[in-house]
């Protein structure tokens, strides 16, 4: 097989999948660096009120019109452009293509002079989704987070739209995040009860239909329980002659909500929180609290277990550390299983140092798909493909993301087409240790 040129003639052997992988990552890094340069120009344009010349009320309005993007995307770019002015380290990493725009957009919401180094260090070794979550947790300890939580509560609503002609009803609900999680957890449990097979059904009509069935099952179970309780109360009232139900003792716990918050943040200092800090305080007013003590890296302390089955306490500690599937780039939080690094058959202990969370798909890949896990000196786990290649936690390490200095320069940026042609040149395809920087023949 060969690559066809624009003239239809063969242009050497077909580029390998690994080289395509590297080319895409290099091109993405190039685009990130170009994005930074565009934001610098937008900031300068806004500083000089260039948009007023065109009759617009703001730079965001002008940008949406001029480059053909949505209004919200334009407002975000203008915001990020100005925020980068006070973040030199993040700006430099963005300029070099080491940070994507998605990561920078999240960081500029929370980074400042005091935490910029920490924020940059985290972002370079995390995925964009993880950076978004980290930034959200940092925002939650700020005073304005309480107002956000209050606004979410004020906006709570359930709307019902009946369509008799289709014989259907649409139910739309908006809830504060913590209340919404309770509803989702109830549906998840009902999903398992009605026989959902697994997350591989996500995205198809069958999966969504079964989730709808689960919601109906939750409503039926509630109504059935209320009816049974009403009958029992009527019987109790009749036998006692009181005419009303007896309510002796406190009700048992019907659910458990697990949230993570740094103790320092809970006491008014710095740190991170999964929910606005005032929401955490409210939840802690009338509930039992389970404390997991962690080290500086967020790893819970040892919880030795002699049983190979992951206990409820150990699972809580693993969730506090892993937050879902540990496989790089996986965001699954459903159908999660405990995996032994050293199998218990081989003498491995069921404790926090020897277990990690994996979704069913990646658990199967590790056991039966040839993928492997190695523990590093600092206690972290490293995943490898069947061919032995390390799977980076955030797509690629920062050194892999550096643009080619010969094709990306502040004063000489060739067209993307020329850059791609260079990457796909015969000389580059034959070079397996990295991309060639010599001019094509």
N, C-alpha and C positions, 0 to 999 in steps of 0.2 A: 504493500500500500504506500501511497505517496501523497504529499500535499500538492494541490493544484493551485497554480498561480492565477492571477487575473486574466492572463492570456490563454489559460487552459492547459498550459504545459506543466509537466511534473516538476516539482520543486524539492526534490530530495525525499528521504524517508519520512514516514508519518511521525509527528512529534509524540513523545511518550506521554502517558497520563501524568506521571510525576512532573514532567516539564510543563505540562499544561497547568497543573496545580501551582507550580512556582510562578508561572507567567501571570496567572490570575491574581495571586497574592501581591506580586510586584506591581501590577497595574493598579490594584486597589490602593496600594501605598502611594503610588504616583497621584492618583485622583485625590486622596486625602490631602497631600501636600498642595495640590492645585486649589482644593477647597479652602485651605487656610489663606492662600494668597488672594483668593476672591473676597474672603471676609475682611481682609485688611483693606482692600480697595473699597468695599462697602462702608467700612468704618470711616475712611477718609472722605468718601462721598457724602456721608451723613454729617460729619463734622463741618464740612463746607456748605451744607444746605443745598447740595446739588439738585435734590429732588424738587425744591421750590421753583426752579427754573421751568419745570415741566407742569407746574400747576397742581402738584399733589400735596396732601396735608402731612405726609410723613415719609420717611425713607422706606418703611415697610410697604406702603402702598405703591410707591414707585417701583420697588424691587419686584413685587408680585406682577406688576404690569410689564416691566422691562424684560425680565428673564422668563416669564411664563410659569410661575409657581403659585401655589395656593397662598392666601393671605396669612394663615397661621404659620406656614413654613417660612414665609418672608419675615414675619415678626420674630420668629425664633432665630433666624440667621442674623438679623440686626442686633438682637439681644446678645447672642453669643459673640458677635464681632466686638461689641463694646466691653463685654465681660472679660475677654482675653487681654484687654489692655493692662489689667492689674494682675495677670497671671503669667509671668514670663516663662516659667518652667514648662507649664502646660502648653503655652504658645509655641515654644521651641520644639517640643515633642510633636505637636501637630504639624509644624512647618516641615519637619523631617519625615512626615508620613508614618510616625510611630503610633499615633493615635488616630482613630477614625472620628468622623464628625459626630457619630452617634454617642461615642464615649465623651467627647468634648462637650457636647450639648448637655449631657447629664452632669458632668463635673462643674460646669460654670454655674449651676444652680446652687452649689454648696461650697465650692472652693474659695478660699481667701488666703491672705498672706500667712496666716498661722497654720493652716492645714494643707496648703498646696502640695508640699513635698509628700505627705502621707497619701493624699488623693492621687497624685501621679503614680506613686509606687504601686498602689492598689490597681489602678486602671491598666497599667502595662502588663499585669499578669492575670487579668480577668476578662471575661466576655462582656460584650456590650450590655447584655441583660443583667449580668451581675453588677456592673457599674451603675446601672439604673436603680437597682435594688439598694445598693450601698448608699447612693445619693439620697434616695427616699428615706432611708433609716436615719441618716444624718440630719435631714430636714425635720424629722419628727421630734427632735429634742429641742427645737427652737420654739420660742413663745408663740409665734404665728401658727404653729401646727395645731394649737387648741382651737383657733378660729376656723381652720380648715375642717377639723373634726366637727365643729358646731354647724358649719355650713352644710356638711354632708348629712348631718342629722336633720337639719331643717328641710333639705331637699328630698328626704325619703318619700317615696310614693309608690303606689301600686295602681296600675291602670288596666282596665279590662275593656277590650274591643270585641263586640259580638258581631259575627257575620252570618246571619241566618241563611243567606243564599248559598253559602259554602258549607253550612253546618259546622262552622269552626269558631273558636274563640282564641284571641291573642291576649296573653297576660304579660304585661311589662312591669318590672319592679326595679326601683333604684333604692339601695340601702347603704348605710355606712359600712365601711370595709369589714369591721369585726362582726356585725350582724349578718352581712352577706356570706361571710365564711361559715357561719353556723348553718345557714340554709344550704350552702354547697355541700357541707359535710353530711347533712341529713340526706341529701339526694345521692351522694356517693355511697352511703351505706345502703340505701334502698336499691341502688343500681346493682350492688353485689347480691342483694336478696332476690332480685328478679332474674339473675343469671347472666349478667353481662360478662363476656369472655375476656376482655382486656382492652388496653389502650390502642391496639392496632385497628380498632373500629372507629377511632376518632376521625371526624371529617366526612364520614359517610352518613347517608340518611338513616341507616339502621341504628347507628350509635346515638344520634340525636333523638330518634324515635324512642329508643329505650330509656334515655334520660327523661323524656317526657312521661313515659310510663312510670318511672321511679318517682317523679314528683307527684303523680296521681296516687301512687302507693303510699307516700308519706301522708297525704291528705286523708286517705281512707283509714290509715292506721290511727291517725289522731282522732278522727271522728268515732272510730270504733272504741278507742280507749276512753274517750269522753262519755260515750253511751254506757259502757260497762261501769265506769266510775259513778255515773248518775244513778244507775240501777242499784249499785252497792250502797250508795248514800241513802237512797230511798228505803232500802231494806233496813239499814241501820237506824234511820229516823223512826221507821214504823215500829221496830222492836224496842226502841228506847222510849217511845212515846213523846219524844221531844219535838217532832215535826220538822226538824232541820238536820242537816248533815253534821257529823262529828268530825272534827279536824284535830286529831291528837298527834303531836310531834311535828318535826320539820320534814319537808319533802326531801327525798334522796336526790343525789346528783344525777341528772339525766344526760349530761354531756361534759366533755372536758375541752377547754380552749387553751391552746399552748401558744404563747407569744414570747418573744425574746427581747430583752432589754438589758443594756449594761447597767450595773448597779450604780456606777458613777452618774449616769444620765438620770436614773431614777431619783438620785439625791440632789439633782440640780447642777451637776457638772457636765463635762463633755462625754461623748460616747455615741452609741447608736441605739435605735429602737425600731421594732417592726411596725408599731403603731404610734400615733401621736402620744407624747408622754403623758398628757392629761387623760387620754383614753385609758392608758395603762393604769394610772392611779385609780380611775373609776372602777375598772374591772377588778382591781385588787382590794377594793373597799369591802366587798361582800363575797369573797370566794377563798378557797384554799389556795395557797401559793407553794409551788415546788421550786426549790432553788437548785440550779446547776452551776457549780463553781468552775470557772474556766481560767485558762492561763492567758497570757498576753496575746496569743494568736487566735484565741477563741476556742481552743480545744478543751472540752470538759476533762476534769480529773479522772483518774482511774476508777472504774466501777467493775471490780472483779466478779466474775460469774462462773459457777462450776457447771452450769447446764449449757448444752449446746444450742438450745432454743433461745432466741433473743428475747429477753424479758421486757416487760413494759417499761421498767426504769431505764434499762440500757437503750431501748428504742428511743425514749425521750432524749437521752443524751446524744444519740447518733443524729437525731433530727436537729438538735441544737447545733451540732457541728456541720453536718452535710447539707441540710435544708432540702433534701431530695436526692435524686440519683447523682452519684459522685462521678459518673463518666463525663469526660470533658465535652462541654457543649450541650449536654442533655439537660432539659428543663422539666422533665417529668416529675410530678409530685404524687401521682397515683400509681397503684400497683408497685409499691416499693418493697424490696426484700432485703434482709440482712445477709451480707456476704462475708464469709470467713477468709481473711487473707491467707492464713495457714489453716487448712481444713481441720476440723475437730478430729477427723479420723487419723490425721497425722500428728495429733497432740496439740493442735492449736486451741487456745483458750477462747471462750466466748466472753470477751471483754472489749472495752472500747478501743484498745490499741490493736486488736486483731480483727475488728469488724468494720464494715463500711456499708453504706446503703447503695443499692443498685436497682434500677427498674427491671422489670421482667425481661425485656429485650436484651439489655446489656449484661444482665446476670447470665443469660443463656450464652451470649457471645464469649464471656470470660470462661465459662465452664466447658462449652462445646464448640465455640467458634474459633479457637486458636488465639484469642486475645489474652494478654497477660498483664499482671500488675506487679510492680516492684515498689518496695518502700525505700524512700530516700533517707539520708542521714538526719534531716530535720523533721522526720516523722510524716511527711507528706507522701501520697501515693502517686506513682507514675504509671500511666497506661501505655501499652505497646500493641501495635498491630501484629497480625500473624507473621509478617515479614521482619519483625523486630524494630520497626520504626516507631519512635516515640510520638504519642499523640499530644501536642501542646494543649494546655488547658484553655487558652483563649484563641485558638486558631493557629497562630504562629508566634514564636518568640520575637521579642523586639528586634533582635539582630537580623532575623529573617525578613522583617518588614522594611528594612532600610532601602530606599530607592537607589537605583543605579546612579552613582554620581556623574557618570558621563552622559546620561540622558535626562537628568533633572538638575537644573542649575537655576539659581535665582535670576540670572541674566540671559539664560539661553535655554528656553523650554521648547523643544521641537513639537510638532503636532503629534497627537495621540496615534494617528495612523502610522507615522514614521517610526514612532517608538515601538508599536506592536510589530511592525515589519522587522524591526531589528531583533526583537525578542524571538520571533519565529524564523529567523534566518538559519540557514543550514549550519553555519558555524556554531550558533547557540544550541541547536538541537544535538549536535555532536558532543557538546561539553556537558559532562555529567556531574562534575564537582560543584557546579554553580553556573550562573549566567555569564556568558562571555561579554567582556567590556570592549573588545576590539571591534573596529568598524567592520561591517559585513564585507565579504569579498566582492 
